[in-house]
Amino acid sequence: MIIGYARTSTLDQIAGLEAQLRELEAAQCKKIFQEQVSSVAVRAQLEAALEFAREGDVLVATKLDQLARSVADLMAIIKTLEQKAVGLRILNLGMDTQTPTGKLMLTVLGGVAQFEREMMLERQREGVAKAKAAGKYKGRTPLSAEVRQEVVKLAASGMVKTNIAQQLNIGAASVYRILAALKKASPDG
């Protein structure tokens, strides 16, 4: 069976996800796992696809960076697939691990992709440092004490963290950060 995997980093990337789904359908994928999460988050649908795959199947992704976050991650995915006798195909590269050349090229390109990401992050850090030095980068605006208190109150009432974030129109990460700081500051730890 040909199994597809599609991922975008954010919920805003609907068009990118739809394009991936079209490509996977064109590649004859019979079952497609899809998710909209950062590559550094838990990728439940990737894990489900790896679990679902059986001997003789092929896992297909449209691009390498949608599948793996680093060379180590790519190698772990390939190892899992090899142990199950499942092939891996990356559409935009024309790569297929069912051939020795495809396996070699995938490993090399995974290294290049990781290098490219690390260079991008380094340039980003340099840009932030330069902006800070010029007084143009202030970082995130701290939430008011009232908002922090409201987060604590809503959490104590049993409201789910994502619902708290939506109700207060703040990021879910801010809710988690406020509650983690509160827990760390409490005597119970």
N, C-alpha and C positions, 0 to 999 in steps of 0.2 A: 504494500500500500504506500502511496505517496502522501506524506503528512506535511502540511504547511505550518509555518510559524511566522506571525506578523507582530511587530511591536513598534510603538512610537513612545517617545519619552514623556509627552504631556497630553492631556485631554484636548488641548487646542489643535493638535495635529490630525484632525479628522481626515482631511484630504490625503495626507500621507498614508494613513492606515487604509483608506479605501483603495488607493493605488496599489498598495502591497497586496491586498485581498484580490484585486483583479489579476495581478501578475501570478499569484499562487493558483488561482482558478485556471488561468491559461496554461499553467504548468501541470495541469491534471491532478491537483491535490484533492484527495477524496475527503480528508478531514483537516480542518484548519483551526489552529489554536491562535488566539489573538489577545493582546493586552496593551494597555496604555500606561506604562510605568517606566520610571527611570531605570537605566541599566544597572545602577548601583542598588536599587531596591530589590526586594524578593520578587523574582519573576515566576509567579505561580503557574502561569500558562506554559512557560518553557519547561518547567519541571513536569507538568502534566503531559506535555508532548513527549518528553524523554521517557517518562514512565509508560505511556501508551504504545510507543514504538516497539515492534516485534522483529524478530529475525527476518531479513529480506526486505524490510521497509526502507524507505528513503525519507529523511527529514529535509525539507526545502525551506530556505529563507531567501528573501530578495536581495539583502545586503549583509555583509559580514558584521558591520557595526550594530545591526539590529539583533544579531544573535549573541555575540560575545563582547564583553567589556574590556578584555585584555587577552594577551597571548596565553596566559595561564588559564584563564576562563575558557578560551577556545579549546585548548588542549584537554581540559577536563571534560568538556562536552564531547569532543571527538573520542576520548577514551571511553566514556559512557556508551556512546553509540557503537564503538568497535566491540566492546564486551557483549553487546546485544546483537552483533552482526547487522547493524543498521548503517546505511550510507548517509552521507551529508552532501547536499548540493546548494551552492550559492549562485543564484541566478545572474546577478549583474556581473559576476566574474567568470561565469561559465565553468566553475569549479565543481568537481565531483570527487569525493574521497574514495570512491570505488575504484579509482585508478591510482597507481603510485605517483604519477606526475601531479595529479589533482591534489593528492594529500600533501605533497611537498610544497606546491604553490600556495595552498591554503595556509600552511604554517608560516611561510615567508611573508605572505600578505598580511597575516594576523600581526606579525611583528612590526610591519610598516604602519599598520593602522594604530597600534598601541603607541609607537613613536610619534606619530602625527598628533594623537590626542594629548600626549605629554607635552609636546611643543606648544600646542594651543593653550593648555593650562598654564604653562610657564609664561607665555606672552600675556595672558590674562592677569596673572599675578604682577608682572612688571607694569602693566597698564594701571592697575589699581594702586600700586606703590607710587607711580609717577603722579597720578591724580591726587593721592593723599598729600604728597610733598608739595603740590601746587595749591593745596587747600580746596580742591574741587570735589573730593570724595569724602562724604561724611558718613557713609554706611547707612544702615537702616535706622529709621526714626524709632526711638523706643516707644513702646506702648504705654499709655497713661496708667497710673495706679488704679483708676476706676475700671479700666478695661481688664487689667490683671485680676482685680477683685471679682469682677463679674465672671471671669473664666473660672475662678476657684468656686464661686457660688454655684454656677451651673453644673460644674463637675461633681460637686458635693450632692447636688440634687439627683445625680444619676444620668445626666444627659451625656450622650456619646460625644467624644472629642470632635469628630468631624461636624456634627450638628452644632456644637458650640462655635466652631470656627465660622460656619455659615451664618448663624444667628448674629454674631458680632462683626461679621464682615472682615475677618482677619484670616491669615493663613493657618492651616492645620498645624504646621510646624511650630508656630507661635504658641498654640494651645499646649502642645506636647512639651515645649521648652518651659513654659510657665509652670506647668504641673510637675515637671521633673525637678525644677529649681525648688519648688515648694516641698516636695518629698525629701530632697537632699537637705533642706534647711530644718526639717522637722526632727525632733529628738529621736523618733523611732527609726529615722533614716530611710 
